[in-house]
Amino acid sequence: MADFAFKEKKYLYIKHNILSRMKKLVLITSLLFLGATSARADITSRMTSSVQLTVNSAATHMQRVGNSYSISGNNVDTTDGTTANTITAGAISSGVYGPGTISATQDDPGESFSFSTSFIQGDALHTAGPDVGDVSPFSNQLSTAAGTAGNLAGTVNSQGALTVTAGGAGTTATGQFVTELQIN
């Protein structure tokens, strides 16, 4: 019986030792899981309001048109009035080309022929730009007057609320509210 009691005590000691270690293990894992559930995040929230008011300035855009001359023919003779079989060299004055006079005669009367000429007179050279609203000597131009502020206004109050009031011609008013949320 003493032998049985010794075995029982040894069994109880082993059982107690295992339970003690399991309690420690449960306690440690519980602490790990509790620590893991806490959230650690940096959150940044930003709200901004802005108003942009613009009054356009006066502007003039011009584009000078260049000279263009072309001539073509088949079964014709050309002359500039003095020399046969000549295509005029023309003359340039103040940047404008003058092609001169060209006449064409049919080589073989009664046969087919073709003759074509085209001329676009360019703009004269102009060294000074026009004032707003003035008409320049250029073929392509766009001139706009300056904008007028009129009642143009915009405000942002301490709560971030926007107020924008339209202005006169040539003005722009833009109000903007931006919310930004950043989570790291």
Summary of the structure (lengths in Angstrom):
residues: 184
radius of gyration: 47.0
end to end distance: 68.8
largest distance: 152.3
contacts: 422
relative contact order: 0.23
helix: 20%
strand: 40%
